[in-house]
Structure formats: structure tokens, C-alpha cells
Amino acid sequence: MTIIFTDGIKFIGRFKPGQTWIKGRFKRILVDVTGDRVKYSLINKKERETSLDCFVKWVFSGAKLDVGKRIIPCSNCQRDIEIKKHITKCECGLRVKVLH
């Protein structure tokens, strides 16, 4: 199984502090990644620590890395477009295609 961002792009990288991982209604923000231990913060600001293997299993069970909102200007009318899917349509009629 592959790990993906919330916008559908495949994640190839490392776990770094500051990353926000989302699975369903659960959100975990990485605070510290050292050796084989991961410290993360939950929504209610409680910090927890677990092994890297346990966190990786949670990620592979369906968690996604949050990228936030991706906003780009339309090349035709210069309005801001929020990219939500592979092909997004602007109000002026221009179609924006996101390459993965």
C-alpha cells in the first residue's frame, strides 16, 4: 500500500516534526522523531510517544499526510482556485489539471 497526501499525490519522504497526519477524525501532529521513537500531539494537545514501527502501521492503515489548502491563481482571470481534485474548473471556465 502506498502513502498519499490528502490531495492524492503519492508521499515519498521521511517523517519530520511538524507534519500533520489524518485518518478519519483523528489528527496527529509529529513533534519529534528520533531513532525508533515518535512523539506526536493529538487534537486536544496531549502529547504521546510510541515506537516508529507502531506509527508506521497506523500510517499504512489509511492515514494521509495533510497538505492544507492548495491555492493557485487562474492563468486566464487571475482568481484564486483551490485545487481539490485532479481536474478543477475555474469560474471563468478554464480547466486546471494537476499532474501527479
C-alpha angles and dihedrals in degrees: 000000000000129000115234140187119245089258093057101258116134114254116229111170147066136295109264133178112267097036116131117215120194130194116168108311093339120100124186123187115200112235102172136001114191127159108312097341130089124196115197139174124228127215091267090056094251112142121220134181128213140159119279090240092056092048091048090052089052091050093048090050089071111294119144131206110245115231096177119220118339108209123179131172117252111247091217106045103008093235118143114259122197109217107223104154143010095283118027124184123217123218090251090059099256115137119220117203120200115211116214 
